[in-house]
Amino acid sequence: MTAHLHTKMDTKKAQDAGSQHRQPGPSPPRQFKERLFHTLPDYAGPYSVGMMEIEVPVREPRTFSRIKRNHMHALRLDTVLFSIFYPCDASSYASNKKKPSKATWLPRPRALTSKGYAKFFSVPHLPVTAYIAATTMFTKLPAFRNAKLADNHAAAAPRPSSSTHSQDTITESGDDKPRFPVIFFSHGLGGSRTCYSAVCGELASNGFVVVAMEHRDGSGARSYVNIPPTDKLAADLDIDNTNSRRYYKVDYIFPRDNAQDTSPHSAQGVDTELRHAQIQMRMSEVEEAYYVLELLNNGQGDLVHKNNLRKKGNVGSSSKGLEGVGWSEWEGRLLLRNVTAMGHSFGGATTVEIVRESERFPYISQGILLDAWGQATPKAGEVTHQVLCKPLLAINSEAFMHWPENFKRLSDIVKDARDGGAPCWMMTIKGSTHLSQTDFAVLYPHWMSLFMKTMINPRRAVYLTVNSSLEFLSRVLPPEIIAKKVWIDEGILQTKTLIADELPRQYRPDDRWMASRLRIPNELQLRMAYWFRRKPKGSVIATDIKRKPLRGLVNFAPGSEVWMHLSEELPNSAESGKYLEGNSGVAE
C-alpha cells in the first residue's frame, strides 16, 4: 500500500514537472515554401539558437590504418567539418535590419547528398532523390545562421525544491556576460552534422554550445572535403591544379566481405579493424574541433574565418559562409573544461572511448550515450588500458534494449564506470526505436511508425532525451557551471530501477527484426484509435511548448515513460559534493 502510494506520488510529481512551460526563445520566421515541405519544430528552451558551419584544415593531415579502397587510404584526415549550435541574440538581426538566414537541413550539395543516401541504403538513387526533393529538400533548421552569441542570461526555469544546487549566478566572464558549457556530438552510421539538429538545437536553447561533428571516416552517407589552398594533404592524393574541382567526396565504407557487420545476425560479427580505426579518426577530429574552439575563446576568431573552407564558391557551402559573425563576442565566452562528449549509435561507441581516454581528453568530464552500438565499442585493453572513471548516462531505445548482446555490452560499460567511482544511469525510452533520437523520426514520423513500429511520439522522444541529459548534467557538472540554470527538471532520473532480470517483453520483436523494429500487439486496433483521435479514459499525455498533446501510437503518462536499468548516485550528499568539488577546479 505504501509503495503503491509512493509510486502514485512520484508519477504525479513527474506529471506536474512535465506540464511546466517556459517562454521559448524567438525562432526565425518560416517562409511559404518551407511550409510545403516537412518541417522541424521550433526549439523549446528559453534561448534563441544560432548556428554556423566551419571547415578548416587540420594541423597535421594524416591517414589511419592500412585500410584502402581503390588503392588509396580510406581513412584520411585533411580537414575537419562541424556545425556549432549555440545560444544567440535573435534581436541582432532586427537591429541590423537583415532578413534572418537559415541553413538547410539536408547538407549541400543536396542532390548529390541524396545520391549518397541511396548508395548507403543500396537502392536506386533516382527514387531516393525524388522523394527527398518532395519532402525535405527545402527543409531548414529553426536557427539563426551566424547570429550574435547571446550576451544575457535566459530567465531561470521553475525547479523542484529538492534540488541541491544554487540559482544565484551562472559562471560569467569579466564583463558580466554568460559563459557557456560545451558539448561535442558524434553522429552514428549514415549521419551528418545536421541529422541530430533537434537534439543539438534543444541543448543549445538551454544554454549549451553544441559542436555537431561531421565525421569523414567513411561512417556517414556522404561528405565533401574541400582541398585547402596550401594543398597540404595526407599522402597518396594527387592534386590536379588544372582541374577546377578542389574537393573530394567521402562515401560510406562497407566492410569487405561483411557489409552488414552492424546486424545482430552477422555471422562474422563487427569488423573491428575498420570500426576501431574509424573511432581513432573520429577522436582526432574532435581534438581538431576543440582546437578551433580554443582559437575562438582566445580571441582568434578572425583566423578561423580566414581559414574557413565553407565559403562561397566551395563545394557544400552556402553563399553566406561565416558572414556577419561577431568574433569578438566569442572571446572568453566558452567553458572549455568539464566538456561533455555525446553521441548516437556508433557515435555512442566513440563517446565511450573518448571518456575512457582521460589522458588524451582531460577536458572531457562526462559522457552521454544515445542508443550506443555496444558491439563496436573497444573493450578495455583493445585500444587503451585506461579504465572508465567518469560519469555516464546511457539512454537506450526499446528496440536496442531487446538486442541481448548489445544490452549486456552496454550494461558492462556503464557498470565499469560506476565501479570506477562515477555516478551513472542507464535507461530506456518506452516505445522508441533506433532512429527515435534523430531528425529522421521527427521529419518522417509516419514511416517510422509503419516500418519501424515506433510507438512514442517522435518529438516526445527528443524531449525525453534532452531533458534526461539536462538532469544528468545538473548532477555531475560543478555548481558554478549549472548555477542559475534554465532547465526544467521532470524527475526522469528518479524513476524506480527495474530488477535486472525482468526486462519488459511485451513489444519484443521476432529474432529476424531484432534491433530494427518493435512488435505491436493489436496493431490495427491501435492505429484505428490513433487515426480517430480516441484518447483512453484517464490518460495523461505530455504536451509541447504550445500545450498541444504529443500523442503517439501508444501513450505513456509523464512519470512512466522510461525504464531505469541502473540508477546510482554517489552514496550520500557529502560524497556527491566531494565528487563535484573534485571536478570544479578545472572550470574555466
C-alpha positions in Angstrom: 0.0 0.0 0.0 2.8 2.4 1.0 4.8 1.5 -2.1 1.8 2.0 -4.4 1.1 5.4 -2.8 4.8 6.4 -3.2 4.7 5.4 -6.9 1.5 7.5 -7.5 3.1 10.5 -5.8 6.2 10.1 -8.0 4.1 9.9 -11.1 2.0 13.0 -10.0 5.3 14.9 -9.4 6.6 13.9 -12.9 3.3 15.0 -14.5 3.5 18.3 -12.7 7.1 18.7 -13.9 6.1 17.7 -17.4 3.4 20.4 -17.5 5.8 23.2 -16.7 6.2 25.6 -19.6 8.5 28.5 -20.3 8.5 31.2 -22.8 10.8 29.8 -25.6 13.3 32.0 -27.3 12.2 33.6 -30.6 12.8 31.4 -33.7 13.3 32.7 -37.3 10.1 33.0 -39.3 9.2 30.3 -41.8 8.9 31.1 -45.5 6.0 30.0 -47.5 7.9 27.3 -49.4 9.1 25.8 -46.2 5.5 25.2 -45.1 5.1 23.0 -48.2 7.7 20.5 -47.0 8.4 18.6 -43.8 9.5 20.9 -41.1 11.4 20.8 -37.9 9.7 22.2 -34.8 11.0 25.3 -33.0 13.2 24.8 -30.1 11.6 24.8 -26.6 14.4 26.3 -24.5 14.5 29.9 -23.3 17.4 30.9 -25.6 17.1 31.5 -29.3 19.5 29.3 -31.3 22.3 30.3 -33.6 24.1 28.1 -36.0 27.3 28.3 -38.1 29.3 25.8 -40.2 33.1 25.6 -40.1 35.5 23.6 -42.1 39.2 24.2 -41.6 42.4 22.4 -42.5 43.7 20.2 -39.7 47.1 20.9 -38.2 48.7 17.7 -39.4 47.0 15.8 -42.2 47.3 12.1 -41.8 45.8 8.7 -42.5 44.5 6.0 -40.2 45.1 2.2 -40.5 46.2 0.3 -43.6 42.6 0.0 -44.9 42.4 1.0 -48.6 39.8 1.5 -51.2 40.7 2.0 -54.9 44.4 1.7 -53.9 44.1 4.8 -51.7 43.9 5.1 -47.9 40.2 5.0 -47.0 40.6 6.9 -43.7 42.3 10.2 -44.2 42.1 13.4 -42.2 42.7 16.6 -44.2 40.1 19.0 -42.9 37.6 19.0 -40.0 33.9 19.9 -40.5 31.3 20.7 -37.9 28.3 22.8 -37.1 28.0 24.9 -33.9 24.6 25.3 -32.3 24.7 28.0 -29.7 22.5 30.4 -27.6 22.1 33.5 -29.6 20.7 37.0 -29.6 17.9 36.9 -32.2 17.5 40.7 -31.9 20.9 41.2 -33.7 19.1 40.6 -37.0 16.4 43.1 -36.2 19.0 45.8 -35.2 20.8 45.3 -38.5 17.6 45.2 -40.4 18.7 42.0 -42.0 16.4 39.1 -43.0 17.2 36.0 -40.9 19.2 33.4 -42.8 18.8 29.7 -42.1 20.8 26.6 -43.1 19.2 23.8 -45.0 18.7 20.5 -43.1 20.0 18.4 -46.0 23.7 19.2 -46.4 24.8 20.8 -49.7 25.1 19.8 -52.5 21.6 18.4 -51.8 21.0 16.3 -54.9 24.5 14.7 -54.6 24.0 14.1 -50.9 20.7 12.3 -51.7 22.6 10.1 -54.0 25.0 9.3 -51.1 22.0 8.2 -49.1 20.8 6.0 -51.9 24.2 4.3 -52.0 24.2 3.9 -48.3 20.8 2.2 -48.4 21.8 0.2 -51.5 18.8 1.4 -53.5 18.5 3.3 -56.9 19.3 7.0 -56.4 16.5 8.4 -58.6 13.5 7.5 -56.4 15.5 8.5 -53.3 16.4 11.9 -54.7 12.9 12.4 -56.0 11.4 11.6 -52.6 13.8 13.8 -50.7 13.1 16.6 -53.1 9.4 16.2 -52.5 9.7 16.2 -48.7 12.9 17.7 -47.2 15.0 19.3 -50.0 14.0 22.7 -48.7 13.6 21.9 -45.0 15.6 24.4 -42.9 16.9 24.5 -39.4 14.9 26.7 -37.0 18.1 28.5 -36.1 19.6 31.9 -36.9 22.7 31.5 -39.2 25.8 33.3 -37.9 23.7 35.2 -35.3 25.4 37.0 -32.4 26.3 34.9 -29.3 23.8 35.6 -26.5 25.1 38.2 -24.0 22.3 38.0 -21.5 21.0 35.2 -19.2 17.8 33.5 -20.0 15.1 33.6 -17.4 15.5 30.9 -14.8 13.1 27.9 -15.1 11.0 26.6 -12.2 12.8 23.9 -10.3 11.9 21.3 -7.8 12.6 22.2 -4.1 14.7 19.0 -3.7 17.5 20.4 -6.0 20.8 20.7 -4.3 22.4 23.5 -6.4 22.3 27.2 -6.1 20.5 29.5 -8.5 22.5 32.6 -7.5 24.6 33.2 -10.6 25.8 31.4 -13.7 29.5 31.4 -14.3 30.3 34.8 -16.0 33.1 36.4 -17.9 34.6 39.6 -16.5 32.1 41.9 -18.3 29.0 40.1 -16.8 28.3 38.1 -20.0 27.4 34.5 -19.6 29.9 31.8 -20.4 28.5 28.6 -21.9 29.4 25.0 -21.3 30.3 22.9 -24.3 29.1 19.5 -25.7 30.7 17.6 -28.6 28.2 15.5 -30.5 29.2 12.5 -32.6 26.8 11.1 -35.2 26.0 7.4 -36.0 26.4 5.5 -39.2 24.8 7.3 -42.2 24.7 10.5 -40.1 25.9 14.0 -40.7 26.3 17.3 -38.8 22.6 18.1 -39.2 21.0 14.8 -38.6 20.6 15.4 -34.9 19.7 19.1 -35.1 16.6 18.5 -32.9 18.7 17.3 -30.0 21.6 19.6 -30.6 19.3 22.7 -31.1 17.3 21.8 -27.9 20.5 21.7 -25.9 21.7 25.0 -27.3 18.3 26.6 -26.5 19.0 25.5 -22.9 22.4 27.3 -22.7 25.0 24.9 -24.3 27.4 25.4 -27.2 27.0 22.2 -29.1 29.6 21.1 -31.7 27.9 18.7 -34.1 30.7 16.8 -35.9 30.6 15.6 -39.4 33.0 12.7 -39.5 34.9 11.9 -42.7 35.8 8.4 -41.6 33.5 6.7 -44.0 30.7 6.3 -41.5 28.5 9.0 -43.0 26.4 8.5 -46.1 28.4 11.2 -48.0 30.6 14.2 -47.1 32.6 16.6 -49.2 36.1 17.7 -48.3 37.4 21.0 -49.6 41.1 21.0 -50.5 43.0 23.8 -48.6 44.7 26.5 -50.7 48.1 25.2 -49.4 47.4 21.8 -51.0 48.7 20.3 -47.7 47.1 16.9 -47.6 47.7 13.4 -46.3 49.6 11.0 -48.5 48.6 9.4 -51.8 46.1 12.0 -53.1 47.3 13.6 -56.3 46.1 17.2 -56.9 45.5 18.3 -60.5 45.9 22.1 -60.4 44.5 22.3 -63.9 41.2 20.9 -62.6 38.6 23.3 -61.2 37.4 20.6 -58.8 39.1 21.5 -55.5 37.4 18.8 -53.4 36.9 15.1 -53.0 33.9 13.1 -51.6 33.9 10.5 -48.8 31.1 7.9 -49.1 30.1 5.2 -46.6 32.7 2.5 -46.4 31.2 -1.0 -46.4 33.4 -3.6 -44.6 34.9 -6.1 -47.1 33.1 -9.4 -47.2 31.0 -8.3 -44.2 28.8 -5.4 -45.5 26.2 -5.9 -42.7 28.5 -6.0 -39.7 26.0 -3.8 -37.9 23.4 -6.6 -37.9 22.8 -8.7 -34.8 22.7 -11.6 -37.2 26.1 -11.0 -38.8 27.9 -14.4 -38.7 31.3 -12.6 -38.7 30.4 -10.0 -36.2 31.7 -6.5 -36.2 34.6 -5.5 -38.4 36.7 -4.4 -35.5 39.7 -3.4 -37.7 37.6 -0.8 -39.6 35.4 0.3 -36.7 38.3 0.8 -34.2 40.3 2.7 -36.9 37.2 4.9 -37.5 36.9 5.7 -33.8 40.6 6.7 -33.7 40.0 9.1 -36.6 36.8 10.4 -35.0 38.7 11.2 -31.8 41.3 13.1 -33.8 38.5 15.1 -35.5 37.1 16.0 -32.0 40.6 17.2 -31.0 40.8 19.4 -34.1 37.4 20.9 -33.4 38.4 21.5 -29.8 41.4 23.4 -31.0 39.2 25.6 -33.1 37.1 26.4 -30.0 40.3 27.4 -28.2 41.0 29.8 -31.0 37.6 31.3 -30.7 37.8 31.6 -26.9 41.3 33.2 -27.2 40.1 36.0 -29.4 41.4 34.5 -32.7 38.1 34.1 -34.5 39.4 36.1 -37.4 42.0 33.4 -38.0 39.2 30.8 -38.1 37.2 33.0 -40.5 40.3 33.3 -42.8 40.9 29.5 -42.9 37.3 28.5 -43.2 36.7 26.5 -46.3 32.9 26.6 -46.2 32.5 29.8 -48.1 31.0 31.0 -51.4 32.4 29.1 -54.3 33.5 26.0 -52.4 31.6 22.7 -52.5 28.9 22.1 -49.9 29.0 25.8 -48.9 26.3 28.4 -48.5 26.9 31.8 -50.1 26.7 33.2 -46.6 29.8 31.4 -45.3 30.6 32.9 -41.9 29.4 36.4 -43.0 28.3 38.6 -40.1 29.7 36.5 -37.2 30.9 38.8 -34.4 34.1 37.1 -33.5 34.9 39.4 -30.6 31.7 38.2 -28.9 33.2 34.7 -28.6 36.4 35.7 -26.7 36.4 34.2 -23.2 32.8 33.0 -23.5 33.3 29.2 -23.7 33.8 26.9 -20.7 36.5 24.6 -22.2 36.8 22.4 -19.2 34.2 19.9 -17.9 33.2 19.4 -21.5 30.5 16.7 -22.3 31.0 14.1 -25.0 27.7 12.8 -26.5 26.9 10.5 -29.4 24.3 8.3 -31.0 24.8 4.7 -32.1 28.4 4.5 -33.4 28.8 8.0 -32.0 27.9 6.4 -28.6 30.8 4.0 -29.1 33.0 6.9 -30.0 31.9 8.7 -26.8 32.8 5.7 -24.6 36.4 5.7 -26.0 36.7 9.5 -25.6 35.6 9.3 -21.9 37.9 6.3 -21.3 41.0 8.1 -22.6 41.3 10.6 -19.8 44.9 11.4 -20.5 44.2 12.3 -24.1 41.0 14.2 -23.3 41.5 15.8 -19.9 38.8 18.4 -20.7 36.1 15.8 -21.1 34.4 15.1 -17.8 31.4 13.0 -18.7 29.6 11.2 -21.5 26.1 10.7 -22.8 25.4 7.6 -24.9 22.3 7.6 -27.1 21.4 4.1 -28.1 25.1 3.2 -28.3 26.3 0.4 -30.6 28.0 -1.6 -27.8 29.4 -4.3 -30.1 31.6 -1.8 -31.9 32.9 -0.2 -28.6 36.5 -1.3 -27.9 36.9 -3.3 -24.8 39.4 -2.3 -22.1 42.9 -3.1 -23.4 42.0 -3.3 -27.1 42.8 0.3 -27.8 43.9 1.7 -24.4 44.4 0.2 -20.9 42.8 3.2 -19.2 39.7 2.5 -17.1 36.3 4.2 -17.2 36.0 6.5 -14.2 33.8 9.4 -15.4 30.0 9.8 -15.2 27.9 8.2 -17.9 24.3 8.4 -18.9 23.0 5.8 -21.4 19.7 6.4 -23.0 18.5 3.4 -25.0 15.7 2.8 -27.5 13.4 0.0 -26.7 14.3 -1.7 -30.0 18.0 -1.9 -28.9 17.0 -2.9 -25.4 15.7 -6.2 -26.9 19.1 -6.9 -28.5 20.6 -9.1 -25.7 24.3 -8.9 -26.7 24.2 -5.2 -27.2 22.3 -4.6 -24.0 24.8 -6.7 -22.0 27.8 -4.9 -23.5 26.3 -1.5 -22.7 25.4 -2.6 -19.2 29.0 -3.7 -18.6 30.3 -0.4 -19.9 28.1 1.6 -17.5 28.9 -0.7 -14.6 32.6 -0.3 -15.3 32.3 3.5 -15.0 30.3 3.0 -11.8 32.9 0.7 -10.4 35.5 3.4 -11.2 33.7 5.7 -8.7 31.5 7.7 -11.1 27.7 8.3 -10.8 26.0 6.5 -13.7 22.5 6.0 -15.1 21.1 3.7 -17.8 17.6 3.9 -19.1 15.3 3.0 -22.0 12.6 5.2 -23.6 9.5 3.1 -23.9 8.1 2.6 -27.4 11.2 4.0 -29.1 13.3 2.6 -31.9 16.9 3.3 -33.0 16.2 6.4 -35.1 13.9 8.0 -32.4 16.7 10.3 -31.3 17.4 11.5 -34.8 15.8 14.1 -37.0 14.6 11.3 -39.3 12.0 10.4 -36.7 10.7 14.0 -36.5 10.6 14.5 -40.2 9.2 11.1 -41.2 7.0 10.1 -38.3 4.6 8.0 -40.3 7.2 5.9 -42.0 8.9 5.4 -38.6 5.6 4.2 -37.2 4.7 1.9 -40.1 8.0 0.3 -40.8 10.0 0.5 -37.5 6.8 0.2 -35.4 7.8 3.2 -33.3 5.1 3.9 -30.8 6.2 7.0 -28.9 5.6 10.5 -30.3 8.9 11.4 -32.0 9.1 14.9 -30.6 8.4 13.5 -27.1 11.3 11.1 -27.6 13.6 14.0 -28.3 12.3 15.9 -25.3 12.9 12.9 -23.0 16.4 12.5 -24.4 17.2 16.2 -23.9 15.6 16.6 -20.5 17.2 13.5 -19.0 20.5 14.7 -20.4 20.0 18.0 -18.6 19.1 16.3 -15.4 22.2 14.2 -15.7 24.4 17.3 -16.3 22.8 19.2 -13.4 24.1 16.4 -11.2 27.6 15.9 -12.5 28.7 19.4 -13.6 30.3 21.7 -11.0 27.8 24.0 -9.2 29.4 27.1 -10.7 28.6 25.9 -14.2 25.0 24.9 -13.6 24.1 27.7 -11.2 21.1 29.8 -12.4 20.4 27.1 -14.9 17.3 27.4 -17.1 16.3 23.8 -17.3 13.1 22.1 -16.4 13.6 19.0 -14.2 11.0 16.3 -14.9 12.5 13.9 -12.4 13.3 11.4 -15.1 16.4 10.1 -13.4 14.5 9.5 -10.2 12.5 6.7 -12.0 12.5 3.5 -10.0 15.0 0.9 -11.1 13.9 -2.3 -12.7 15.1 -5.7 -11.5 17.9 -6.7 -13.8 16.3 -10.0 -14.9 12.8 -8.5 -15.5 13.2 -6.7 -18.8 9.7 -5.9 -20.3 9.0 -8.2 -23.3 5.5 -7.0 -24.4 6.8 -5.3 -27.6 9.9 -7.6 -28.1 10.1 -8.4 -31.9 10.8 -11.7 -33.6 14.5 -12.5 -33.8 14.7 -11.6 -37.5 13.7 -8.0 -36.6 16.0 -7.7 -33.6 17.2 -4.1 -33.0 15.5 -2.7 -36.1 11.8 -2.6 -35.0 9.2 -3.5 -32.4 6.3 -5.8 -32.3 2.9 -4.2 -31.7 0.1 -6.4 -30.4 -3.4 -5.4 -31.7 -1.7 -3.1 -34.2 -4.8 -2.4 -36.4 -6.9 -1.6 -33.4 -4.3 0.8 -32.0 -3.9 2.5 -35.4 -7.7 2.9 -35.7 -7.8 4.6 -32.3 -4.9 6.8 -33.3 -6.4 7.9 -36.6 -9.7 8.7 -35.0 -8.0 10.6 -32.2 -9.5 8.4 -29.5 -8.0 9.1 -26.1 -8.1 6.4 -23.5 -10.1 7.3 -20.4 -8.0 8.8 -17.6 -4.8 9.0 -19.7 -2.4 11.9 -19.3 -0.4 12.9 -22.3 2.7 15.2 -22.4 2.4 18.4 -24.3 4.7 20.6 -26.3 5.6 24.3 -25.7 2.3 25.3 -27.3 0.4 22.9 -25.0 -0.5 20.6 -27.8 -0.6 16.9 -26.8 2.3 14.8 -28.1 0.3 11.8 -29.0 1.9 8.6 -30.0 0.6 5.2 -31.2 0.8 4.2 -27.6 0.8 6.9 -24.9 2.8 6.7 -21.6 1.9 9.1 -18.9 4.7 11.5 -17.7 6.5 9.7 -14.9 6.1 6.3 -16.6 7.8 6.9 -20.0 11.1 5.2 -19.3 12.5 2.1 -17.7 15.5 2.7 -15.5 18.1 -0.2 -15.5 20.8 1.4 -13.4 20.4 4.5 -11.3 23.2 5.2 -8.9 24.2 8.5 -7.5 27.1 8.6 -5.1 26.2 7.2 -1.7 25.3 10.4 0.1 25.2 14.1 -0.4 28.6 14.6 1.2 30.2 12.1 -1.3 28.3 13.8 -4.2 29.6 17.2 -3.1 33.1 15.7 -2.9 32.9 14.4 -6.4 31.7 17.8 -7.7 34.3 19.6 -5.8 37.0 17.4 -7.3 35.8 18.4 -10.8 35.1 22.0 -10.2 38.8 23.0 -10.1 39.0 22.8 -13.9 36.1 25.0 -14.7 37.5 28.0 -16.6 
